Amino acid sequence: MKPMPTQTEPLIGPDNMLDVREVPCSIKHGLILKTYFELPVGGHFILRNGHDPVPLRYQFEAKFPGTFTWEHLHRRPDDVAVKITKLKALDMPAESCPHCCEG
């Protein structure tokens, strides 16, 4: 099992993968949102999760409409991979998103 990411270390590696399958739910959304906020426009990361993150997608659609793409790369029973690409800059700074400070 790999160590849990912290708020101070890089969240994604050179492969652009953010594997949150072993991350506790209490900090998972905060890590994902922080990763998205830190992406440059045109950048992407691949989210690996133990289930299809449908509630997270709804959260993205509500908070960041028109700023991202969401592409499923695979959907397996215990392993889902989603490529999230930032299409344009966000209208809010990261500090204004309360979920980005969780954990």
C-alpha positions in Angstrom: 0.0 0.0 0.0 1.4 3.4 -0.9 1.6 6.3 1.6 -1.3 8.8 1.7 -0.6 12.0 -0.1 -0.5 15.1 2.1 -1.5 18.7 1.3 2.2 19.7 1.0 3.5 17.1 -1.4 2.8 16.9 -5.1 -0.5 15.1 -5.7 0.2 13.8 -9.2 3.3 12.3 -10.6 4.8 12.5 -14.1 2.2 10.1 -15.3 -0.5 12.6 -14.4 -2.2 9.9 -12.2 -4.0 10.7 -9.0 -4.8 7.4 -7.4 -7.3 7.9 -4.6 -8.4 4.4 -4.1 -6.6 4.1 -0.8 -7.3 7.7 0.4 -9.8 8.2 3.2 -13.1 9.7 2.1 -12.7 12.5 4.6 -9.9 14.1 2.5 -10.5 12.5 -1.0 -12.6 15.3 -2.5 -10.3 18.0 -1.1 -7.3 16.4 -2.8 -9.1 16.0 -6.1 -10.3 19.6 -6.1 -6.8 20.9 -5.1 -5.3 18.9 -8.0 -7.8 20.5 -10.4 -7.2 24.0 -9.1 -3.5 23.6 -9.5 -3.7 22.4 -13.2 -2.7 24.8 -15.9 -5.3 25.6 -18.5 -5.0 22.7 -21.0 -3.6 20.4 -18.4 -5.1 17.1 -17.2 -4.8 14.4 -14.7 -6.2 10.9 -14.5 -8.3 10.2 -11.5 -8.2 6.5 -10.3 -11.0 5.6 -7.8 -12.6 2.5 -6.4 -16.0 3.5 -7.8 -17.4 5.8 -10.5 -17.2 9.3 -8.8 -20.7 10.4 -10.0 -21.2 12.8 -7.0 -17.9 14.4 -7.7 -18.8 15.0 -11.3 -22.0 16.7 -10.2 -20.0 18.9 -7.9 -17.6 19.8 -10.8 -20.6 20.6 -13.1 -22.2 22.8 -10.4 -19.1 24.7 -9.4 -17.0 24.8 -12.6 -19.4 24.7 -15.6 -17.7 24.8 -18.9 -14.2 24.7 -17.5 -13.4 20.9 -17.8 -13.9 17.7 -19.7 -14.6 14.4 -17.9 -13.6 11.3 -19.9 -13.9 7.8 -18.6 -10.9 5.7 -19.6 -12.2 2.5 -18.0 -14.9 1.4 -15.6 -14.2 -1.8 -13.7 -15.9 -3.0 -10.5 -13.2 -1.7 -8.2 -11.2 0.5 -10.5 -12.4 3.5 -12.4 -10.2 5.9 -14.4 -11.4 9.3 -15.4 -9.3 11.9 -17.4 -10.1 15.4 -16.2 -8.9 18.3 -18.4 -9.0 21.9 -17.5 -10.4 23.9 -20.4 -10.2 27.4 -19.1 -9.2 29.4 -16.0 -11.6 29.4 -13.0 -13.5 32.4 -11.9 -12.6 31.9 -8.3 -9.3 31.5 -6.4 -8.6 28.2 -4.7 -9.0 29.8 -1.3 -12.7 30.5 -2.0 -13.5 26.8 -2.3 -14.0 25.3 1.2 -13.6 21.8 0.0 -10.0 22.5 -1.1 -8.9 22.9 2.4 -10.3 19.7 3.8 -7.9 17.1 5.2 
